[in-house]
Amino acid sequence: MGVYSTVQKARIAKTRLFFSDKSAFMRQLVKEITAAVKKAQKNGMQAAFRLNLTSDLPWEKIRHDGKNIFEMFPSVQFYDYTASLSRMSAFLAGEMPKNYHLTFSRKENTPASVVQSVLKSGGNVAVVFRKTLPARFFGADVVNGDETDARFLDGAGKVIGLVEKGRAKKDLTGFVLEPTEGGAA
């Protein structure tokens, strides 16, 4: 959906509001989460929220009225991808809110040793592959991350495989991997 100009404009407006008036942004976020939770409950569903789509903000540190968003909604599941090894390490050490799940995002400059360490510690790592997904990567099972975005349901120590899309199809930086690279078995 992010390719549509209306979606891009809305994201830009929300980003500007976040940095220009964090209190107003947080009031709106609380209002939107409250409404979505009520709607989900009415339909017999459970709401889950991914706060970072194109950002990597440390939501665990952002406070409004003395609480972070996870403390405001303790029964709601939140999740994100992060390229921050320090945030991922804190998650793996149990130092993040219990209702917040993180998946580490492998970038083109992420050392293989970091990917292996996160996997061995029980963390999940998102990896973008060219055209198809391997069954295993670095000895870990590969979950098809294109089927659902509900990363908190994947289990532990998994590679979240994503097939390249859009501009990534032409990527030559090492961000997109061939399915046989890096220990695929």
N, C-alpha and C positions, 0 to 999 in steps of 0.2 A: 504493500500500500504506500510505502514511502516514496515511490516514484511519481505520485500524483502531486501536482503543484499545491492543491488545497491542503493535503496532508503535510507537505513541507512547510507551508506558510503557518499552519497551526503549530507545528513543532518549533519553528523559529519564534513564534509569539510566546509560547510557553517558556522557552529557554530565556528569552529576554526578560520575561516576568520573573523567573527564578533569580536572575542576577540583579535585577533592578529593585524588586520588592519581594524578598523571600517570604515574608509573612503573608502577603496576599497570595503568593503561589501556593504556600502550604495550606491556607484556608481552602483554596479551590481544590487542591489535591485531596484533602480530607473529605470535602463535600462529594467529590466524584467517587472516591473509594466507598464511602458510606452508601451512596445510591447504588453502586454496582453490587455491593454485598447484599443489600435488601432485594434487589432484582434477582440475583442468583438464588437466594433463599426462597423467594416466592416461586421460582421454577424448579425447586428441589436440587439445586446445584451448589457447588462451593466455588467462590471466587478466588482467583489467584492473580497476582499482579507482578509484572516485570517493570520496574521503575526506570531502568537504564536501557534505552533502545540504541541510541547512537552515542551515548555518553558512558562514563565509568565513574559516576559520582559516588562518594562514600556515604550512602544514605544512613548508615549506622551512626554517623557523626553529626548529621544534620538534625537540629532540634527545633521544635516549635512548641511553645508553651511548656518548655522543660522536658519534652519527650521526643524521641525519634518516631518515625512512622510505624515502626514495628511494635513499639511500646503502646502506641495509640490503638493499634489493631492486633492484639496478641493472638487472636484466633484465626487470623487471615494468613495465608501462605504468600510469601513474596519470594522472588527469585531473580537472578541476574547472571549475565556473563561478566567476567572481569579479566582484564589483561594485567592487573596489578598482582604481582606475586605476593606482596605483603598482605593484601586483602585476602587472597586465597589461602595463604598460610594461617591467617587469623581464623578463617572459616574452618580449616582442617583441625586447628587446635581447639575448636569449640568456643572461640572468643567472639563469635557473631551471634546475633539474636537467633533463638531456636526456630523462629518462623521465617528465616531468611536463608535461602539456598544459593550457593554460588557455583558456577561452572567456569573453569579457567579457559581463557581464549588463547590458543596458540597463534602467535604472529610469525612473520617471516624471520624475525631475528631471535625467536625463542630457542634457546639451546635444547637439544634432545634430552640432555640430562635433567632439565627442569620439567619437561613433559613426563619423563619416567618417574621423577620424584613425586610429582603431584599424583600420578596414577598409583604408585606404591603406597602413598599415604591415604588412599581411599577417595581421592578427589577425582572429579571428571574433567576431561579436557576436550574442548571443541576444536576440531581440525577440519579444514576445508580441503576436499579432494576434487581431482579433475574427473568429471564424467560419471564415475561410479564409486561406490564405497567398498572397501575391503571388509572381510568378516572380522579380522583382527588387526590391531595396530599396536606396536610396542608390547605385544603379548596380552593386550586387553581386548575384550569384546567391543565391537563397534555398534553403537546404537544409531539408527537412522534419525538424525536430528531434524530432518525435513518433514517427518510425519506429524510431529507435534512439537510445540515449544515448551511443554511442561517438563522442564529439566529436573525438577524435584522428584519426578517419578522414575528416573532412570536407574536408580541403584547406585552403588559406589564403585569407583575404580574403572569407569567406562570412558571410552573415547566416543564423543558425540560427533558423528560424521555428518558433514554437510557437503552437498555437491555444489560446485561453484556456480554462481549466477551473475548475470549482468556483466559489469566491468571485470569481475574476477575471472571470467572465461579467457581474458587476454593477459592475465597476470603472469609475469615472469620473474617476480621478486623472490619467490620461494614461499609465499603465503599459501598458494594452492599447491598441494602435493599430488603426485601420481599415486594411485592406490597401492603401488608396490614399494614406495619409498619408506624409509624410517622404521624398518622392522615389521612391516606388515607380514602376517603369516597366515 
